[in-house]
Amino acid sequence: MLETLRKSASGIVAKILMGLLIVSFGIWGIADVFRGFGSQTLATIGDTEITVPEFRQLYQQRLQQVSQQLKRGITPEQARAFGIPDQLLQEQLAEAALNDQAKSLGLALSDAEIARRVQSNPSFFGPGGSFDPNYFNQLLRSNGFTEARFVEAERGLAVRQQLIQSLGGGVTVPQVLKDALARYESEERSVNYAMLTAHALPALAEPSDEELRKFFDERKIAFRAPEYRKVSVLVLTPEALANSESISDADVEAAYKANLASYGTPEKRVVQQIVFPNEQEAAAAAARITAGTPFADIIAERKLEAKDVELGDVTRADIFDKAVADAAFALAPDATSGVVAGRFGPVIVHVGTVTPGTTKPLTEVAGQIRTQLQLDTARRAVLTKYDQIEDERAGGAMLAEIASKAGIPVQSFDTNIQGQTPDGSSIPSIPGRAEVLRGAFAADVGSDNDPVQLPQNGGYVWFAVDGITAPRDRTFEEARAQVLDRWKQDQTAQALDKKVEDIKAKVAGGEAFDKAVTDAGLELRAANGLRRGRAADGVPQDILEAVFETPQGQVGSSLAEGGESRLLFQVLRVSVPPAATQDEKLLSDVRQSLENDLMTEYVVELQGQLGPRINRAALDQIVGTDAVN
């Protein structure tokens, strides 16, 4: 849910829509420095201002994201070397330019439409399945938003979407490009190939201790013991709180009665209907049926086919027309209705076989209902518990102390960045495992870390680094098993590569590919109709990219099975079908790329017209003082 808020509140709309519009400052230049502007103004573009406080907050968030990706803190110098300040400012200026242009064009959204967008966002739905104002306010508070700030951000996002979408909607792919894509996609190749595995090689002789030591000394860094960190983790999820939630038998029974259809199978009926052009014909037919004329005879007289009258063996919910559904499910088996006022004209309904519905007794589903109600209640309790934990953290309490008060256990373990303990086993399974490890290896001992949010269930994971064991060089004796395994891998790879080159040399010398392969003791296989990006039965995917990079008649090779084997092949034929079909998915991707290029050009031109101006002194102050350590 935090991700939903962040997407709504920050980042240029083009990035949200397309992942683009990262445009070099060098294209349009932003070298101007403010003269006589307020100290809280970082930049302006048109009539739109970017303030120092808002940029400082966004910049700190970006540094935290990058440091987590790098698994270490970064200095201000490193941040500048990565181009982070200019990239972020560039994004903010692009967003501001779109805001300014939208304002000048008179684009706006009413309060009613903004309210509709917020209220229809599933992230703000309560247990009842609809918008919950209290839940909405709790979410905003726990994620550092005021309602006014969030609504304003949502309004700006919606307006920018209007502007961007109006520009890219009419882009078409040129026919010449379509034809080239069709040829590229439809090209077919036929090959003979063989798989060379380690089993085709002579057994390796065991290395001497001296050889292994030499191998180890030359690659000592590859056998270093990694950094380990002692990490404490506090997990807050609905599942963790559910068992402590008390649900009465009366609540279970009420939920059961309110959702009876969910605890069994609904009644089904075989239904037919005749739709008449007017009331008079329908009434005449109904009178004849009442007098004894079979419903089937009316169908035959009107020369109707089964598809004109059969609705099938359906439930009430399957019938689109409510009036027809009500009539059909009010009839006895093998009975016919009178005239029904249907949506598409007067209708007579006939019911055949009736299959009664079934409902599981409460005793059979009570446990399931209670568990679901506990989870629903726990989801609401998560935010209250979150506030309690954050209040304790703000007061300086440690995770263990907080966990004791909150009634949630803390897990502690020694781990490397891959989640392995020093003995080689895996750490316990925890939600958000990858994010927790990245954060833990970017933090310092005792540092205050933001919790990892779990979007899949609305939970949170807090972590703390309690200790760090620095990486170190292992001795040969410690690493011996790993050294032997790595030595065997290297020797096998060298032998496979040599055999591949030997076969290629024979073919280059005039020997037929088929003979060179079979003489080497390999199984020769054939594959026809290979196409780019398409799976082919029995043909290793590793071969395809190399096949389409190799000219007809030539021999090529590629790694296979994760580098443990080699593929040898000869391209026999290359053909393009005359009636090449268009790949709609590929055309859609190309169209999106063209739209992205158009959007980029538009924003570059817009920024050039509006004239961005930068308070370099303020930017340098932010960049020089804010860093993740």
C-alpha positions as CSV (number, residue, x, y, z in Angstrom):
1,M,0.0,0.0,0.0
2,L,2.9,2.3,0.7
3,E,4.0,1.6,-2.9
4,T,0.6,2.8,-4.1
5,L,0.9,6.0,-2.1
6,R,4.4,6.6,-3.4
7,K,3.4,6.0,-7.0
8,S,0.6,8.5,-6.6
9,A,2.7,11.1,-4.9
10,S,6.1,11.2,-6.7
11,G,7.9,10.5,-9.9
12,I,7.2,11.9,-13.3
13,V,4.1,10.6,-15.0
14,A,6.0,9.5,-18.0
15,K,8.1,7.3,-15.7
16,I,5.0,5.9,-14.2
17,L,3.4,5.3,-17.6
18,M,6.4,4.3,-19.7
19,G,9.5,4.1,-17.6
20,L,11.1,6.9,-19.8
21,L,11.8,10.6,-20.0
22,I,15.3,10.4,-18.4
23,V,16.7,13.1,-20.5
24,S,20.3,14.4,-20.3
25,F,20.7,17.9,-18.9
26,G,23.2,18.5,-21.6
27,I,20.4,18.4,-24.2
28,W,18.7,21.5,-23.0
29,G,21.0,22.9,-20.3
30,I,20.2,24.1,-16.8
31,A,23.2,26.2,-15.9
32,D,21.4,29.3,-14.8
33,V,21.8,30.2,-11.1
34,F,19.1,32.1,-9.3
35,R,19.7,35.7,-8.3
36,G,17.5,37.2,-5.7
37,F,15.2,34.3,-5.2
38,G,14.0,32.9,-1.8
39,S,16.3,30.6,0.1
40,Q,13.6,27.8,0.0
41,T,13.4,27.8,-3.8
42,L,15.5,25.2,-5.6
43,A,14.3,25.5,-9.1
44,T,11.5,27.0,-11.3
45,I,10.2,26.1,-14.7
46,G,7.5,28.3,-16.2
47,D,5.3,29.2,-13.2
48,T,6.0,26.1,-11.3
49,E,8.4,26.0,-8.3
50,I,10.4,23.1,-6.8
51,T,11.2,23.8,-3.1
52,V,14.3,22.9,-1.2
53,P,12.5,20.8,1.5
54,E,10.6,18.7,-1.0
55,F,13.7,18.0,-3.1
56,R,15.8,17.2,0.0
57,Q,13.2,14.6,1.1
58,L,13.1,13.0,-2.4
59,Y,16.9,13.0,-2.7
60,Q,17.3,11.3,0.7
61,Q,14.8,8.6,-0.4
62,R,16.6,8.1,-3.7
63,L,20.0,7.7,-1.8
64,Q,18.4,5.1,0.4
65,Q,17.1,3.2,-2.6
66,V,20.5,3.2,-4.3
67,S,22.4,2.2,-1.2
68,Q,20.1,-0.8,-0.7
69,Q,20.7,-1.8,-4.3
70,L,24.5,-1.4,-3.8
71,K,24.3,-3.1,-0.4
72,R,26.3,-0.4,1.2
73,G,26.1,3.3,2.1
74,I,27.2,6.0,-0.4
75,T,29.1,9.2,0.2
76,P,28.1,12.6,-1.3
77,E,31.0,12.3,-3.7
78,Q,29.8,8.9,-4.9
79,A,26.2,10.2,-5.3
80,R,27.5,12.9,-7.5
81,A,29.6,10.5,-9.5
82,F,26.5,8.3,-10.1
83,G,24.7,11.4,-11.3
84,I,21.9,11.0,-8.7
85,P,21.3,14.7,-8.0
86,D,21.1,15.7,-11.6
87,Q,18.9,12.7,-12.5
88,L,16.5,13.4,-9.7
89,L,16.3,17.1,-10.4
90,Q,15.8,16.3,-14.1
91,E,12.8,14.1,-13.2
92,Q,11.3,16.8,-11.0
93,L,11.7,19.5,-13.7
94,A,10.1,17.2,-16.3
95,E,7.2,16.6,-13.9
96,A,6.9,20.3,-13.1
97,A,7.0,21.2,-16.9
98,L,4.1,18.9,-17.5
99,N,2.2,20.4,-14.5
100,D,2.8,23.9,-15.9
101,Q,1.7,23.0,-19.4
102,A,-1.4,21.2,-18.1
103,K,-2.3,24.3,-16.1
104,S,-1.8,26.6,-19.1
105,L,-4.1,24.4,-21.2
106,G,-6.8,24.5,-18.5
107,L,-6.6,20.8,-17.7
108,A,-8.2,20.0,-14.4
109,L,-10.1,17.4,-12.5
110,S,-13.1,18.1,-10.3
111,D,-13.2,17.3,-6.6
112,A,-15.9,14.7,-7.4
113,E,-13.6,12.9,-9.9
114,I,-10.7,12.9,-7.4
115,A,-12.9,11.5,-4.8
116,R,-14.1,8.8,-7.2
117,R,-10.5,7.9,-8.0
118,V,-9.5,7.6,-4.3
119,Q,-12.7,5.7,-3.3
120,S,-12.3,3.2,-6.2
121,N,-8.7,2.4,-5.3
122,P,-8.7,-1.2,-3.8
123,S,-5.8,-0.3,-1.6
124,F,-8.2,1.8,0.5
125,F,-10.9,-0.9,0.8
126,G,-11.9,-2.2,4.2
127,P,-12.9,-5.7,5.1
128,G,-16.4,-5.0,3.7
129,G,-14.9,-4.7,0.2
130,S,-15.6,-0.9,-0.2
131,F,-13.8,2.3,0.6
132,D,-13.2,2.8,4.3
133,P,-12.4,6.4,5.3
134,N,-10.9,5.4,8.7
135,Y,-8.6,2.8,7.0
136,F,-7.7,5.4,4.4
137,N,-6.7,7.9,7.0
138,Q,-4.7,5.3,9.0
139,L,-2.8,4.4,5.8
140,L,-2.0,8.0,5.0
141,R,-0.8,8.7,8.6
142,S,1.4,5.5,8.8
143,N,3.1,6.5,5.5
144,G,3.7,10.1,6.3
145,F,0.9,11.7,4.2
146,T,-1.7,14.2,5.1
147,E,-5.0,13.9,3.2
148,A,-4.6,17.3,1.6
149,R,-1.1,16.4,0.4
150,F,-2.2,13.0,-1.0
151,V,-5.2,14.5,-2.8
152,E,-3.1,17.2,-4.3
153,A,-0.6,14.6,-5.5
154,E,-3.4,12.4,-7.0
155,R,-4.8,15.4,-8.7
156,G,-1.5,16.3,-10.3
157,L,-0.9,12.8,-11.4
158,A,-4.4,12.6,-13.1
159,V,-3.9,15.8,-14.9
160,R,-0.4,14.8,-16.2
161,Q,-1.9,11.5,-17.4
162,Q,-4.5,13.4,-19.4
163,L,-1.8,15.5,-21.1
164,I,0.6,12.5,-21.8
165,Q,-2.1,10.2,-23.0
166,S,-3.5,12.8,-25.4
167,L,-0.1,13.0,-27.2
168,G,0.7,9.3,-27.7
169,G,-2.7,7.9,-28.6
170,G,-2.5,8.3,-32.4
171,V,1.0,6.8,-33.0
172,T,1.1,4.2,-35.8
173,V,3.9,1.9,-36.9
174,P,5.1,2.7,-40.5
175,Q,4.4,-0.1,-43.0
176,V,8.1,-0.4,-43.9
177,L,8.9,-1.1,-40.3
178,K,6.0,-3.6,-40.0
179,D,7.4,-5.4,-43.0
180,A,10.9,-5.5,-41.6
181,L,9.5,-6.8,-38.3
182,A,7.5,-9.5,-40.0
183,R,10.6,-10.7,-41.9
184,Y,12.6,-10.7,-38.7
185,E,9.9,-12.6,-36.8
186,S,9.1,-15.1,-39.6
187,E,12.6,-16.1,-40.6
188,E,13.1,-19.8,-40.3
189,R,16.4,-21.8,-40.0
190,S,17.3,-25.5,-40.1
191,V,20.3,-26.9,-38.3
192,N,22.1,-30.1,-37.5
193,Y,23.4,-30.0,-34.0
194,A,25.0,-32.0,-31.2
195,M,25.3,-31.7,-27.4
196,L,28.7,-32.1,-25.9
197,T,28.5,-32.9,-22.1
198,A,31.1,-33.7,-19.5
199,H,30.1,-37.4,-19.8
200,A,31.7,-37.4,-23.2
201,L,35.1,-36.6,-21.7
202,P,37.6,-38.9,-20.2
203,A,37.5,-39.0,-16.4
204,L,39.6,-36.4,-14.8
205,A,42.7,-37.5,-12.9
206,E,42.7,-36.4,-9.2
207,P,45.0,-33.3,-8.7
208,S,47.9,-33.4,-6.4
209,D,47.9,-31.4,-3.3
210,E,50.5,-29.2,-4.8
211,E,48.3,-28.5,-7.9
212,L,45.4,-27.7,-5.7
213,R,47.4,-25.3,-3.5
214,K,48.7,-23.5,-6.6
215,F,45.1,-23.2,-8.0
216,F,44.0,-21.8,-4.6
217,D,46.8,-19.3,-4.4
218,E,46.0,-18.0,-7.8
219,R,42.3,-17.5,-7.0
220,K,42.4,-16.9,-3.3
221,I,39.9,-14.0,-3.5
222,A,37.3,-16.4,-4.9
223,F,37.4,-18.5,-1.8
224,R,37.1,-15.7,0.8
225,A,34.6,-16.0,3.6
226,P,31.9,-13.4,2.9
227,E,30.7,-10.7,5.4
228,Y,28.2,-12.0,7.9
229,R,25.8,-9.9,9.9
230,K,23.8,-10.6,13.0
231,V,20.3,-9.5,12.1
232,S,17.2,-9.2,14.3
233,V,13.9,-9.2,12.6
234,L,10.4,-8.3,13.8
235,V,7.6,-9.4,11.5
236,L,4.1,-7.8,11.7
237,T,1.6,-9.4,9.4
238,P,-2.1,-10.1,9.6
239,E,-1.2,-13.8,9.8
240,A,1.0,-13.1,12.8
241,L,-1.8,-11.4,14.7
242,A,-4.7,-13.5,13.5
243,N,-4.6,-16.2,16.2
244,S,-4.8,-13.6,18.9
245,E,-8.0,-12.1,17.5
246,S,-11.2,-13.3,19.3
247,I,-14.2,-14.1,17.1
248,S,-17.5,-15.0,18.8
249,D,-19.7,-17.8,17.6
250,A,-22.4,-15.2,16.9
251,D,-20.0,-13.4,14.5
252,V,-19.3,-16.7,12.7
253,E,-23.0,-17.5,12.3
254,A,-23.7,-14.0,11.0
255,A,-21.0,-14.3,8.4
256,Y,-22.3,-17.7,7.4
257,K,-25.8,-16.4,6.9
258,A,-24.6,-13.4,5.0
259,N,-22.6,-15.5,2.5
260,L,-24.6,-18.8,2.2
261,A,-24.0,-18.9,-1.5
262,S,-20.3,-19.2,-0.8
263,Y,-20.7,-22.4,1.2
264,G,-22.2,-24.8,-1.4
265,T,-23.4,-25.0,-5.0
266,P,-26.3,-22.8,-6.3
267,E,-29.4,-24.3,-7.8
268,K,-29.2,-24.8,-11.5
269,R,-32.0,-25.0,-14.1
270,V,-32.3,-25.9,-17.8
271,V,-33.9,-22.8,-19.2
272,Q,-35.4,-21.9,-22.6
273,Q,-36.9,-18.7,-23.7
274,I,-38.7,-17.3,-26.7
275,V,-38.4,-13.5,-27.3
276,F,-41.4,-12.1,-29.2
277,P,-41.4,-9.0,-31.4
278,N,-44.5,-7.5,-29.7
279,E,-46.8,-8.0,-26.8
280,Q,-49.7,-9.2,-28.9
281,E,-47.8,-12.2,-30.4
282,A,-46.4,-13.1,-26.9
283,A,-49.9,-13.0,-25.4
284,A,-51.3,-15.2,-28.2
285,A,-48.6,-17.8,-27.7
286,A,-49.0,-17.7,-23.9
287,A,-52.8,-18.4,-24.3
288,R,-52.1,-21.3,-26.6
289,I,-49.6,-22.8,-24.1
290,T,-52.1,-22.4,-21.3
291,A,-54.7,-24.2,-23.5
292,G,-52.3,-27.2,-23.9
293,T,-49.9,-26.4,-26.8
294,P,-46.4,-27.6,-25.9
295,F,-43.7,-25.0,-25.7
296,A,-41.7,-27.0,-28.2
297,D,-44.4,-26.6,-30.8
298,I,-44.3,-22.9,-30.5
299,I,-40.5,-23.1,-31.1
300,A,-41.0,-25.2,-34.2
301,E,-43.8,-23.0,-35.6
302,R,-41.6,-19.9,-35.3
303,K,-38.7,-21.9,-37.0
304,L,-36.3,-21.1,-34.1
305,E,-33.0,-23.0,-33.7
306,A,-31.6,-24.2,-30.4
307,K,-29.2,-21.3,-30.2
308,D,-32.2,-18.9,-30.4
309,V,-33.9,-20.3,-27.3
310,E,-31.5,-22.3,-25.2
311,L,-30.0,-20.6,-22.2
312,G,-28.5,-23.9,-21.0
313,D,-28.2,-25.4,-17.5
314,V,-27.7,-22.2,-15.6
315,T,-27.7,-20.6,-12.2
316,R,-29.7,-17.5,-11.4
317,A,-26.6,-15.4,-11.6
318,D,-25.8,-16.8,-15.1
319,I,-29.0,-15.2,-16.6
320,F,-28.3,-11.6,-17.7
321,D,-31.9,-10.4,-17.7
322,K,-33.1,-10.2,-14.1
323,A,-36.8,-10.4,-15.1
324,V,-36.1,-13.6,-17.0
325,A,-34.0,-15.0,-14.1
326,D,-36.8,-14.3,-11.6
327,A,-39.4,-15.9,-13.7
328,A,-37.2,-19.0,-14.5
329,F,-36.4,-19.6,-10.8
330,A,-40.0,-19.2,-9.7
331,L,-41.3,-22.0,-12.0
332,A,-41.7,-25.7,-11.1
333,P,-39.8,-28.2,-13.2
334,D,-41.1,-28.7,-16.8
335,A,-43.3,-25.6,-16.4
336,T,-43.8,-22.5,-18.7
337,S,-44.3,-18.9,-17.6
338,G,-46.7,-16.3,-18.9
339,V,-45.5,-13.3,-20.7
340,V,-42.4,-11.7,-19.0
341,A,-41.3,-8.1,-19.7
342,G,-37.7,-8.8,-20.7
343,R,-35.0,-6.3,-21.5
344,F,-35.2,-7.1,-25.2
345,G,-38.9,-7.6,-25.6
346,P,-41.8,-9.8,-24.3
347,V,-40.5,-13.3,-23.3
348,I,-42.0,-16.6,-22.5
349,V,-39.7,-18.8,-20.3
350,H,-39.7,-22.6,-20.0
351,V,-37.9,-24.6,-17.3
352,G,-36.8,-28.2,-17.8
353,T,-34.7,-30.1,-15.3
354,V,-34.0,-28.5,-11.9
355,T,-30.8,-29.4,-10.0
356,P,-31.3,-28.3,-6.4
357,G,-28.5,-26.2,-4.7
358,T,-26.6,-27.5,-1.8
359,T,-25.3,-25.7,1.3
360,K,-22.6,-26.9,3.7
361,P,-23.8,-26.9,7.3
362,L,-22.3,-24.3,9.6
363,T,-20.5,-26.9,11.6
364,E,-18.5,-27.9,8.5
365,V,-17.3,-24.4,7.5
366,A,-17.2,-22.7,10.9
367,G,-13.4,-23.1,11.3
368,Q,-12.8,-21.6,7.8
369,I,-15.1,-18.7,8.5
370,R,-13.5,-18.0,11.9
371,T,-10.0,-18.0,10.3
372,Q,-11.1,-15.6,7.6
373,L,-12.8,-13.3,10.2
374,Q,-9.6,-13.4,12.3
375,L,-7.5,-12.4,9.3
376,D,-9.9,-9.6,8.4
377,T,-9.8,-8.2,11.9
378,A,-6.0,-8.6,12.0
379,R,-5.6,-6.6,8.8
380,R,-7.3,-3.7,10.6
381,A,-5.2,-4.3,13.7
382,V,-1.9,-4.2,11.8
383,L,-2.0,-0.4,11.4
384,T,-2.8,0.1,15.1
385,K,0.1,-2.2,16.0
386,Y,2.3,-0.4,13.5
387,D,1.7,2.9,15.2
388,Q,2.5,1.3,18.6
389,I,5.8,-0.1,17.3
390,E,6.8,3.1,15.6
391,D,6.0,5.1,18.8
392,E,8.2,2.7,20.8
393,R,11.0,3.1,18.2
394,A,10.7,6.9,18.3
395,G,11.2,6.6,22.1
396,G,14.5,4.7,21.5
397,A,13.4,1.2,22.4
398,M,15.2,-1.8,20.9
399,L,13.5,-4.4,18.8
400,A,13.6,-7.1,21.5
401,E,11.9,-4.7,24.0
402,I,9.3,-3.6,21.4
403,A,8.5,-7.2,20.5
404,S,8.0,-8.1,24.1
405,K,5.5,-5.2,24.6
406,A,3.8,-5.9,21.3
407,G,3.5,-9.7,21.9
408,I,5.4,-10.5,18.7
409,P,8.5,-12.7,18.6
410,V,11.9,-11.4,17.3
411,Q,14.0,-13.7,15.1
412,S,17.8,-13.4,15.2
413,F,20.3,-15.0,12.9
414,D,23.8,-14.7,11.4
415,T,23.7,-14.4,7.6
416,N,25.5,-13.3,4.5
417,I,23.9,-11.3,1.8
418,Q,22.6,-14.5,0.1
419,G,20.7,-15.5,3.2
420,Q,23.1,-18.3,4.2
421,T,24.4,-18.9,7.8
422,P,28.1,-19.6,8.4
423,D,27.4,-23.4,8.3
424,G,26.0,-23.1,4.8
425,S,22.3,-23.6,5.7
426,S,19.6,-21.0,4.9
427,I,18.2,-18.6,7.3
428,P,14.5,-19.1,8.5
429,S,11.9,-18.1,5.9
430,I,10.7,-14.5,6.6
431,P,8.4,-12.2,4.6
432,G,10.2,-9.7,2.4
433,R,13.4,-11.8,2.8
434,A,15.3,-10.2,-0.1
435,E,14.4,-6.6,0.9
436,V,15.4,-7.2,4.5
437,L,18.8,-8.6,3.5
438,R,19.5,-5.7,1.2
439,G,18.5,-3.3,3.9
440,A,20.5,-5.0,6.6
441,F,23.7,-5.1,4.5
442,A,23.3,-1.4,3.7
443,A,22.8,-0.4,7.4
444,D,25.2,0.1,10.3
445,V,25.1,-1.6,13.6
446,G,22.5,0.1,15.8
447,S,21.2,2.3,13.0
448,D,17.5,3.2,12.8
449,N,16.1,1.6,9.7
450,D,12.7,2.1,8.0
451,P,10.6,-1.1,8.0
452,V,10.1,-3.1,4.8
453,Q,6.5,-3.0,3.7
454,L,4.8,-6.1,2.4
455,P,2.4,-5.1,-0.3
456,Q,0.9,-8.6,-0.7
457,N,-0.7,-8.6,2.7
458,G,-0.2,-5.1,4.2
459,G,2.4,-6.2,6.7
460,Y,5.7,-4.7,7.8
461,V,9.2,-6.1,8.7
462,W,11.5,-4.2,11.0
463,F,15.2,-5.2,11.1
464,A,18.3,-4.2,13.1
465,V,21.9,-5.0,12.6
466,D,23.4,-6.2,15.9
467,G,26.9,-7.1,14.7
468,I,29.2,-7.4,11.7
469,T,31.7,-10.1,10.9
470,A,34.1,-8.7,8.3
471,P,35.0,-10.8,5.3
472,R,38.3,-12.7,5.5
473,D,40.6,-15.0,3.6
474,R,40.0,-18.7,4.2
475,T,43.0,-21.0,4.7
476,F,43.6,-23.7,2.1
477,E,42.5,-26.3,4.6
478,E,39.2,-24.5,5.2
479,A,38.5,-24.1,1.5
480,R,39.9,-27.4,0.3
481,A,36.5,-29.0,-0.7
482,Q,35.5,-25.8,-2.6
483,V,38.9,-25.6,-4.2
484,L,38.6,-29.1,-5.5
485,D,35.1,-28.6,-6.8
486,R,36.2,-25.4,-8.6
487,W,39.3,-27.0,-10.0
488,K,37.2,-29.8,-11.5
489,Q,34.8,-27.3,-13.0
490,D,37.6,-25.3,-14.6
491,Q,39.3,-28.5,-16.0
492,T,36.0,-29.7,-17.5
493,A,35.2,-26.4,-19.1
494,Q,38.7,-26.3,-20.7
495,A,38.3,-29.8,-22.0
496,L,34.9,-29.1,-23.5
497,D,36.1,-25.9,-25.2
498,K,39.1,-27.8,-26.6
499,K,36.9,-30.5,-28.1
500,V,34.6,-28.0,-29.6
501,E,37.5,-26.2,-31.3
502,D,38.9,-29.5,-32.5
503,I,35.6,-30.3,-34.3
504,K,35.4,-26.8,-35.7
505,A,38.9,-27.1,-37.1
506,K,38.1,-30.4,-38.8
507,V,35.1,-28.9,-40.5
508,A,37.1,-25.8,-41.5
509,G,39.6,-28.2,-43.0
510,G,36.9,-29.7,-45.3
511,E,35.4,-32.6,-43.2
512,A,31.6,-32.8,-43.2
513,F,30.0,-31.5,-40.0
514,D,28.0,-34.8,-39.6
515,K,31.1,-36.9,-39.9
516,A,33.2,-34.8,-37.5
517,V,30.4,-34.9,-34.9
518,T,29.8,-38.7,-35.1
519,D,33.5,-39.4,-35.1
520,A,33.7,-37.5,-31.9
521,G,31.2,-39.9,-30.4
522,L,28.4,-37.4,-30.3
523,E,24.7,-37.9,-31.3
524,L,23.8,-35.9,-34.4
525,R,20.4,-34.3,-34.3
526,A,18.3,-32.2,-36.7
527,A,16.0,-29.2,-36.1
528,N,13.9,-27.5,-38.7
529,G,11.7,-24.4,-38.7
530,L,13.5,-22.7,-35.9
531,R,12.3,-19.1,-35.3
532,R,13.4,-16.3,-33.1
533,G,11.9,-16.4,-29.6
534,R,9.9,-19.5,-30.2
535,A,10.2,-22.8,-28.3
536,A,10.9,-25.8,-30.4
537,D,10.3,-29.4,-29.1
538,G,13.5,-31.1,-28.1
539,V,15.7,-28.2,-29.2
540,P,17.7,-26.5,-26.3
541,Q,16.8,-22.8,-26.0
542,D,20.5,-22.1,-25.5
543,I,21.1,-22.7,-29.2
544,L,18.6,-20.3,-30.7
545,E,20.3,-16.9,-30.3
546,A,23.6,-18.3,-31.6
547,V,21.9,-20.0,-34.6
548,F,20.4,-16.7,-35.7
549,E,23.8,-15.0,-35.5
550,T,25.5,-17.6,-37.6
551,P,25.6,-17.3,-41.5
552,Q,24.1,-20.1,-43.6
553,G,26.5,-23.0,-44.0
554,Q,28.7,-22.0,-41.1
555,V,29.4,-23.9,-37.8
556,G,28.7,-22.3,-34.5
557,S,28.6,-23.1,-30.8
558,S,27.1,-22.0,-27.6
559,L,27.1,-22.7,-23.9
560,A,24.3,-25.0,-22.6
561,E,22.9,-26.3,-19.3
562,G,24.2,-23.3,-17.4
563,G,27.6,-23.5,-18.9
564,E,28.2,-27.2,-18.0
565,S,27.8,-28.4,-21.6
566,R,28.4,-27.1,-25.1
567,L,26.2,-27.1,-28.2
568,L,27.7,-27.5,-31.7
569,F,25.6,-26.7,-34.8
570,Q,25.7,-26.1,-38.5
571,V,23.1,-23.8,-40.2
572,L,21.8,-25.7,-43.2
573,R,19.0,-23.4,-44.5
574,V,17.7,-19.9,-44.0
575,S,14.2,-19.0,-45.4
576,V,11.5,-16.3,-45.0
577,P,7.9,-17.4,-45.7
578,P,6.4,-15.2,-48.5
579,A,3.2,-14.5,-46.4
580,A,4.8,-13.4,-43.2
581,T,2.2,-12.7,-40.4
582,Q,2.4,-9.8,-38.0
583,D,3.2,-10.4,-34.4
584,E,0.7,-8.1,-32.7
585,K,2.5,-8.2,-29.3
586,L,5.8,-7.1,-31.0
587,L,3.9,-4.4,-33.0
588,S,2.4,-3.2,-29.7
589,D,5.9,-3.0,-28.1
590,V,7.3,-1.1,-31.1
591,R,4.3,1.3,-31.0
592,Q,4.9,1.9,-27.3
593,S,8.6,2.6,-28.0
594,L,7.6,5.2,-30.7
595,E,5.2,6.8,-28.2
596,N,8.0,6.9,-25.6
597,D,10.3,8.6,-28.1
598,L,7.5,11.1,-28.9
599,M,6.9,11.8,-25.2
600,T,10.6,12.4,-24.6
601,E,10.9,14.8,-27.5
602,Y,7.8,16.6,-26.2
603,V,9.2,17.1,-22.7
604,V,12.6,18.2,-24.0
605,E,10.9,20.8,-26.2
606,L,8.6,21.9,-23.4
607,Q,11.4,22.3,-21.0
608,G,13.4,24.3,-23.6
609,Q,10.4,26.7,-24.0
610,L,9.7,27.1,-20.3
611,G,13.3,27.7,-19.4
612,P,14.3,25.8,-16.3
613,R,16.3,27.8,-13.7
614,I,18.3,26.3,-11.0
615,N,19.5,27.5,-7.6
616,R,22.9,25.8,-7.8
617,A,24.0,27.0,-4.4
618,A,21.0,25.3,-2.7
619,L,21.5,22.1,-4.8
620,D,25.1,21.9,-3.8
621,Q,24.2,22.4,-0.2
622,I,21.8,19.4,-0.3
623,V,24.2,17.2,-2.3
624,G,27.1,18.0,0.0
625,T,25.3,17.3,3.3
626,D,22.8,14.5,2.6
627,A,24.2,11.0,2.3
628,V,23.4,7.5,3.4
629,N,26.1,6.2,5.7
